[in-house]
């Protein structure tokens, strides 16, 4: 009996939040393997803001997902069949899996990492704090906008997958860390559980006053994930010579309008901003070793929100934009994962 692969293929380009109707759910038999190929059962899919960017037909760092293509996404799977000497049944594979149940992968394909069958940490953590999100936070604060002991670091979307790790790395490096998140519960989570020095609720009417009180000496480093009004408020608190690691602009990802920001403050305060992508770092062993060590030592807490069901991927992705998750948002595809 042949295996059946379910795939979510982009049907129409979403406007605003993603709908299930923007995708076709297609079922087809898994093809027989050729020499050098392996069959990977997708276990978990990483839900990331960049998924929403890939759906838009605009210039970006990778080609947009074409109409009719399987939705692109990072994920984690396990080899269930192999005709390759490089991969063995039971191996874990990390890379671009897409929104589907199975992936046929050639042994020479670029961008995939083979992991041991038992990596020693929970599998969702491999997509979050010990994966691409953690690596993003690591290089953002070590190479893009290095933070120094005693400086004030502000992290937006601080309860999310990248921000929560960035703030904790800032504490490990000796900075005073202020997180920006939505709602009192998330703010308490940042201070009480993750050890942030202060947290500011961007949904509160007195958000700007909270931010000013939390940064009495100004802001030396801004790890920016949001953009828009939140970013403008933080920039107004930057010290002369401050640095900005521009990781994301999630506030505009569901908008059809280009954001208009006033960058005059960069001139007035001689700030430096550098945008970056984790794809810039192809050799991530240093970061992964550091992150894994901090997790095992208890210095870095990893949290994941795990949703269920491939067919629910569009609705689950929207949780990135309504704030109804903490830490890394992942989708469990296989019941045995």
C-alpha positions, -999 to 999 in steps of 0.1 A, spaced: 0 0 0 15 33 -11 19 62 12 -2 93 6 13 128 8 -9 157 17 4 191 5 -9 226 11 -3 245 -22 -7 283 -26 -39 290 -44 -43 328 -41 -21 355 -26 -36 364 7 -47 399 16 -43 406 53 -45 375 74 -41 341 58 -72 320 51 -75 283 45 -92 292 12 -59 306 0 -45 271 -3 -54 238 -20 -51 207 0 -38 181 -25 -33 144 -19 -10 123 -40 10 90 -37 45 92 -25 68 83 -55 92 54 -53 127 64 -43 156 66 -68 192 59 -60 206 86 -37 171 97 -24 155 95 10 119 98 22 115 121 52 83 120 73 77 156 83 73 158 121 72 195 129 69 227 108 83 260 119 58 288 118 77 320 110 67 356 100 88 350 68 62 325 57 38 354 52 64 374 33 70 345 9 33 345 -1 36 381 -14 46 388 -50 72 415 -40 110 417 -43 125 397 -15 155 377 -5 140 345 -19 116 341 -49 80 343 -38 62 310 -35 45 306 -69 8 299 -73 4 261 -73 36 254 -54 38 237 -20 40 264 7 76 269 17 86 264 53 114 252 75 108 220 94 121 189 110 115 153 99 127 117 103 140 95 75 116 66 70 131 51 38 166 55 24 184 47 -8 214 68 3 246 59 21 246 93 37 212 90 54 199 61 75 164 53 86 157 71 119 179 100 112 165 135 119 167 160 90 163 198 94 157 222 65 130 233 41 103 207 43 73 228 32 37 224 43 33 187 36 35 152 52 64 138 33 95 151 15 116 132 -10 152 145 -6 183 139 -26 214 132 -6 233 161 -23 206 187 -17 219 219 -1 205 235 30 197 203 50 213 192 82 213 155 93 209 152 131 212 121 153 181 101 159 181 112 196 195 148 198 191 150 236 167 180 236 130 182 227 124 182 190 105 215 188 135 232 205 155 223 174 133 246 155 134 274 181 159 282 208 185 257 195 176 263 158 172 291 133 155 314 158 182 310 184 209 314 158 193 346 146 193 360 181 228 349 187 244 366 157 221 397 161 237 404 194 273 392 188 280 405 153 252 428 140 248 450 171 270 436 198 258 444 233 282 452 261 279 446 299 260 474 316 243 486 284 205 487 280 191 463 254 155 466 243 139 437 225 105 440 207 82 410 203 102 398 233 79 369 241 83 354 206 106 328 193 135 351 185 129 379 210 127 356 240 161 341 231 176 375 223 167 389 257 181 360 275 214 362 256 215 399 265 213 389 302 240 363 297 262 390 282 256 413 312 232 438 297 202 454 313 173 439 292 139 455 286 113 435 267 83 448 248 53 424 246 16 425 243 -4 421 276 3 419 313 7 381 312 34 381 286 52 410 305 51 390 337 65 360 318 95 380 306 104 393 340 93 364 363 103 334 341 129 346 316 147 371 339 143 403 319 150 434 340 118 451 329 89 446 305 67 471 287 32 464 274 28 479 239 -10 475 241 -12 497 272 -24 533 268 7 545 286 31 524 266 55 553 259 56 564 295 63 527 305 92 526 280 107 559 293 105 546 329 121 513 320 150 530 301 161 559 324 196 558 308 184 555 273 187 525 249 221 514 237 210 484 215 176 478 200 169 443 187 140 452 164 114 426 154 82 448 149 87 481 132 60 508 130 50 527 161 69 503 185 101 509 166 96 546 165 91 547 203 123 528 209 143 549 185 132 580 204 149 566 235 182 557 218 214 572 231 239 589 208 258 562 190 232 535 197 229 504 175 199 487 159 198 451 148 169 451 124 157 415 125 121 419 113 91 442 107 63 420 116 38 449 120 37 453 82 38 417 70 0 415 66 -3 450 50 -5 458 14 10 493 21 47 500 25 54 515 59 65 551 60 90 557 88 108 589 98 145 581 100 155 616 109 164 603 143 192 584 128 208 616 117 201 634 150 215 606 172 241 592 148 226 558 151 236 528 131 211 502 118 220 470 101 194 446 87 203 409 86 190 375 77 200 342 94 207 329 58 238 351 59 253 326 84 259 293 67 283 280 93 263 280 125 282 255 146 295 282 170 260 295 177 243 261 180 270 249 204 267 280 226 229 279 226 228 242 234 253 247 262 232 275 277 201 253 275 217 224 292 232 246 319 198 262 326 210 297 316 186 297 286 150 287 288 133 274 257 95 274 253 74 263 224 37 266 216 28 234 197 -3 235 175 -17 204 157 -25 193 122 -12 201 88 -46 212 75 -46 239 102 -13 256 91 -29 288 76 -49 295 108 -19 286 130 4 310 111 -20 339 120 -12 333 157 22 350 150 3 382 144 -24 381 171 0 373 199 -18 341 210 14 321 216 46 322 237 81 313 226 85 294 194 53 285 174 55 251 158 30 229 140 30 191 148 23 173 116 28 136 126 9 122 155 39 101 165 62 131 167 
